[in-house]
Amino acid sequence: MGRILITGGTVITADEEGRVFAPGDVAVDGEVIVYVGPPLAREGAVEDAGAAGPASGTLPAGWRPERIIAAQGRLVLPGLINAHTHAAMTLLRGYAEDLPLMVWLQEKIFPAEARLTEEDIYWGTLLAQLEMIRSGTTAFADMYFGMAMVARAVEESGLRASLARGLIGISSEGERALEEAVSLVRSWHGAAGGRIRCLLGPHAPYTCPPAYLKKVMAEASKLGVGLHIHLAETREECEESRKSTGKSQIENLEELGFFELPVLAAHCVHLEPGDREILARRGVAVAHNPTSNLKLGNGIAPVAELLEAGVTVALGTDGAASNNDLDLFEELRLAALLQKGRTGDPAALPAAQAVSLATRMGAQALGLAGVVGELAPGRQADLILVRADSPRLTPVHDPLAAVVYAAHGDDVELTMVAGRVLYEGGRFLTLDEERIRREVERRAARLRGLEGPAR
């Protein structure tokens, strides 16, 4: 960290005005952005910014960069935010394929997870972070078990994360898991210089009965944290809710008072009439996971309608066992294309709006609005540089379209969180890639051999 000037790139601010500076500069002082606008050599020449408008921020008197990063031929944008994943499931990548969700979970994933140790989870999370850092993700929302090890891995990597201990109320371990979740919040919420935040993570309405959800809600209220849950992911679970209670999952949770707390709801694929209004009115943030929803045969979430209703929609990859990668650029492209194909409207989820799902709205979903998610003075310096000089991205007529429809995660050249460079020019600066890969391969071999202790 220090005083860094990123100069001459195409700066996509992802702010509410959708400003783009081409060329533009971003100045970082310590952990914070202090300037975004036209190149500082021509500061004040607003006409050079075109439709983007005036520069933002004023440099401190006598400010001089300690490092200058030449960004010609690069897109500079906020770091992407993965609003729903299970990071340590990188260990199960490719383990259970071409199966419906309930078979996938109950016959393959849950038994495999029973063989995972806490050290497995630590190394699996490190591997996930390598992939996320390499492909431009700077913050992620994670739900799993062994979360103290996940927090340790996040502390080491330099990423930003919102962590929730997954809770299954119908399990014999449900009460112990809730105790672990409370302990996680007390130990790690606000840790790593504020990069780690914690939530409570009831898995889903079909695994957490109302009485258990009330206990979770009471603990979350006492701790002052929100909730992360899977919601309306499959048609079958939603039909069962209607059959057994006469209400949709969303209606049941509202009646329970669940939405009185901040809620991050993954999926929301199968919504009934009135559900969107409840989600909007209650300020529920939805994490859309297009690849996972397609791969498990669960359908396509009505993202265009959710946005029209005023719901905050962010993007997630889900875990690598159901994706099978953690590249948010892939989710960006797929999310935009699916809404166009689903609605028959090529203007559905346009590029600028799609970018906001992975940046500004992702920040809102993680409770980080005003902290990250856009390039603006006073925001934390979480940003990425994307090479735009490859054949695939040439020419760049529309920078936002280039990000959504052409860029891949392997186009990322630099990843920065809170002013600290985590990855640059093919090198990881906080994690040992070779050691992590070797360790994960060793642990995966044990899992394939059905060895190791049950947790």
N, C-alpha and C positions, 0 to 999 in steps of 0.2 A: 504494500500500500504506500501511498504517497501522493504527489501531485502528478497527474497523468493527463496528457492532452491527446485525444484521438481526433485526428484531423483529416479532412478531405474525403471522407466517406459519404455515402448516402444514408442520412440519419432518419430512421423511421421512429418517431417519438411514441406512437401508439397512445397518444393522449386523446381526450374527448374530441378535439378538433381535427384529429387525424393528420397533424402536421408532419411534413417530410421536408428535410433540408438536403438539397442536392446541388453542390456539395455542402457539407455541414461539419461542425465540430462538436465534440462533447468533452468538457473539462471535469475531471474528478479530483477532489481534494480529500484524501483519506478514504473514508467509507462512502462519501456523499458526492453526488453530482452537483456542480456549482454553475455550470453553463451548458446550454444547448442552443445551437443556432447556426447562422452562417459562419464561414471560416473567420476566426478571430483576427486574421490579418486584414479583414475587411469589415470588422465589427461596425455595425451601424448602417451598413449598406443593405437595407432591408429589401430593396428591389431585387437583390441577388437571390433571395429566398423564394421568389415567385409567390405562388398561392399559399406558401407555408406560413407566412406572417412573420412577425418580428422575433428576434432572439429572446431567449428566456434566461434570466439570471444575470448577475453582475459579478465579475471576478473581484476577489478581494484586492485591495490596493497592493501593488507590487507583486502580485501573484505571477510565478514563473513555473513552468512544468519541470519536473525532475526527469520525466520520460515523455517522449513524443512517439506516438504510434501512427505511422502513415497508413491511412485507410482507403487510399484510392483503389477503386475496383472492389470495394467491400460495402456490404450493407451492415449498418450498425443499428441494432434494435434491442429492446429490453430482453433479458433472459426469459426463456419460455417457462411456464409454470404447469407442472403435471399435477392436476387436481385430484387424481385417484390412482393409486397403484399399491402393490404389495411387493416391495422391493426385493425381499429375500427369495421370492419365487423365481428369480433367475436360476436358482438351483434346480428347478423343475421345468425349465424351458424344453419343450419338445417331449415332455414325459407322458402327457395324456392328450391325445389328439383326436379330432373328428368325433367328439362326443357331445351330447346335450348337457346342459349345465348340471342338473341334479346327478346324472350318472358320473359326469366329470368330477364333481365335488365328492360324492359319497363313496364311489368305488375306486377312485384313483388319487385325488388330491388329499382328502382328509387322512387316508391311511399313510400316504407318503409324508405328510406333515408331522404325523405322530412319531416319525423316525428322525426328525430334525432336532439337533441339539442347539443350544444357544450360540455356540461357536459357529455352527453351520449358518445360522441367521446373520451373524456378524459378517462372515465372508461373503454370503450371498448379497447382502446389502452393499458391501464395498464394490462388488462386481456391478450391481445395478447403477451405482453412482459413477463408476467409470463410463458406462454407456450413456448415462444422462448428461454428464459433464461434456463428453465428446460430442454429443448431438445438440447442445445448446440449452439444456434444461438447467435452471439455476435454483428452482424451488420445487418441492414435491410434497404431496399429502399421502401418507403411508398408513395402512392399517394391517397389523399382523400381530404375532405374539413374540415373546422375547424382545420386547421393544426397548429395554435398556441397552441391549446390544446394538439395536438399530441407532439409538441416540448416540452411542459411542462412535459408531461408524460415521454418522453425520458430523459430529464434532471434529473428527479427523479430516474429513474430505473438504470442508469449507462450504458445502452446500447449505441451503436454507430448507427447513422441513417442518411440516405439521404432522405430528405423530400421534397415532391412536392405537391403543391395545385392543385388538379385536375381541369382542365379547359374544359368546354363544350361550344364551340363557337356558336352553334346554339341555345343556351339557352338565354332567356331574361336577365339572370344574368351573361352572359359571360364577359362583361366589368368589372363589379364589382368583379368577381372572379379573373380576371387578376390583378386588383388593390390589392386584398388580397394576391395574389401570390408574387407580388413585395414587399409588406410590410413584408411578411414572410421572404423573402431573406434578406431584410435590417435589420430585427430584430434578426434573428436566425442563419444566415449563419456563421459558425465558433464558435457558442456558446457552452456552456457546456465543456469548455476546448478543443474545437475543435472536440468534438464527434458528433456534429450536423452540417451537411452540407445541403444545399438546392439546388433544381433544380426547373425549371418551368415544369408543367405537363399537356400539351395538351392531352386530353383523347385519341383521335384517329382521323385519317383522316376523318372518316365518321361523326364525331361530331364537327370537327373543320375545316371549309372551309379555302381555301388558304389565303384569306384576313386576317382572324383571326390568322392563323398560322404565317403570316408575322409580325403581331403585337407582338405575343409571342416571336418570334425569335429576334425582335428588342430589346425587354426588356431584354431577356436573354443575348444578346450581351453586352448591356450597363452594366448589373450587373456582367458580367463575370462568368456566371453559364451555366450548360448544360440543357438538355431536357430529360424528361421521358415520353414515349408515348406507347400506345398499338398499335401494328402494325401487319397486316396480320394474325389476330387471327382466322377469320372464312372464309370459302370458299365463302360465299355469299357476304361479303363486298369486297373481292378481285375481284370477278366476276363483281360486280357493278362498281368498279374502272375501270376495263378494258372496260366495256361497255360504260361508260359515258365519259371517257377521252382518251381511246385508249392506256392507259399505266397502269402498275402495281402501287400499292401504293408506292413502293420503288422508282420506276422511277419518279413518280410525286413529291415525296419529294426531290429527288436529284435535279430535275429541279427547284424546289422552293428555293434551297439553304439551306434546313433544315439541311443537314448533314455537313454543314460548322461548326456547333457547336458540342460539345460532346453530343452524344445521347445514351440513354439507352432505347432499344426497347423491350417491353415485347411481348412474344409469337413467332412471325415470323414462323407460322405454314405453311402457304400456300404461298410459294415463286415461282416465275416464273423464267424461264431461264434468267440469267444475274443478278438477284437480289442478289445472294450470292456475286458476284464479286463487286457489288456496296457497299454492307455492309462491305466487307473486305477492300476495297480501302478507304472508308470513315472512317474506324475505329469505326463503330457502334458496341456497345456491345449489345448482345441479351440475354434477361432473359428467360430461358426455364422453363415452368411451366407444367410439365407432368401430374400431377394429375388433375389440373383444366382443361387442354385441353381435357383430356379423359372424365371427368365427364360431361362437357358441350357438348360433342360430336363434338369437333372441330378438332380432328385429332392428329397427331404426328409430331412434328417439325423435320426437317431433320438435326439433331444435328451433326451426323457424317460428313455430307457433309459441313456443316458450319465450323466445326473445320478444315477439310481438306483444305477449302478455305482460312483459316487464320483468321476467325472471332472469336472474343472473345465471348465465351458462358458461362453465369453464370446460377445459379439455383434460382428459386423462387417458392414460394408456392401459389401465388395469395392470395386472401382473404379467410377467413374461411367460407364464404358463398358459395364458389365454390370449396372447397377442401375436407374435412371440418376441417382439422387441419393444424398446422404450423410446422410440424416435417420435417426438411430438410433431415434427414436420410431416411425417406420414399421417398423423391424426388430423392435422390442419387440412391437408389436401382432401383426405377422405371425408371429413366432416362437411366441407363445402360442397363436394360433388354429390354426396348422398342427399343433401337437402334439395339440391337442384333436381336430381332424379326423382326423389320422392314426391315433390310438389309439382313437377313439370314446369317450374319457373326458373329460368337461368339466372334471374336476379336474386334468388333466395340465397342467403348467407354469402354476400359478396366478400371479396378479399379483405377489405378494411375491417369488416365486422368479424370475419374469421380470425384475423390477427388479434383482435381484442379478446377473443375467447381464450387464447393461449397466453395473454399478457395481462391487460388491465382487469378483465373479469376474473381471470385466475387469481389475481391478487385479492380481489374482493372475496372470492370463495374461501380463501385461506385466512381471511381476517387481516390482510396486509394492504388494504386500500390506503393510498397516500404514503406507503412505505416503498413498495416496488411495483412493477407492472407497467411503468411508462418511463420515458426518459425526460426528466424535468428536474430543475434545481430543487434541492432539498430531499429528493428521493435517494434511497440507497443505490449505490453504483453496482446494480446487478444487470449486466449487459453482455451481448455477444457480438462478434464480428463474423459475417458470412461471406465467403468468397463469391463474387458475382462475375468472375472472369473465366469461368469454365464454359465449355461449349453448351452445356445444358441451360445455363442462365444467360447466355448471350443472344441478343441484346436485351438490356433492361429498359423496356419502354415504360413499365409500370412497376415500381419497386414492391408494392404490396402484392401484386399478382405474382411477382417472381418468388416472394417468400412462400405464398400459399400453394401455387400450382407447379413450381419448378424446383425449389430448393429441397435438398435432403439434409439429414443430420450430418452426413460426412462432409458437407460444405462448410461446416463451422470451423473457423480458424482460431478463435479465441473465446474463452468463457471466463467471465469475471463475476464475483459475488462480493458485495460490500467493499469494492475497490481492490480486491485481491484477485490476481490472475490465477485461476485453477488449471487452465489448459491453454496452450499456445503452440501453434505450429507443429502439431503432432505429439507434443510432450505433455504429460500430466505432471503438475508441479506440486501436488499435495498427496498423491497416492502412487503406490508402486504397482504398476500395471502387471508386470510379469509375475511378481509374487502372488498377487491376487488371483490371476488366472490359474497358476499352478495349484494353489490351495483349493480353489473351487473344483477343478478337475479331480483332485484327489477325493474330495468329499462327495462329488457326484458319483464317482465310481463306487463308493461305499453304499450310497443310496440305491444304485442299480443292483447291488448284490444283496439288498434287503438286510444289510448289517446295521449295527449301531443301536444304541439304547433308545427305547421309547421315552418320550419326555413325560 
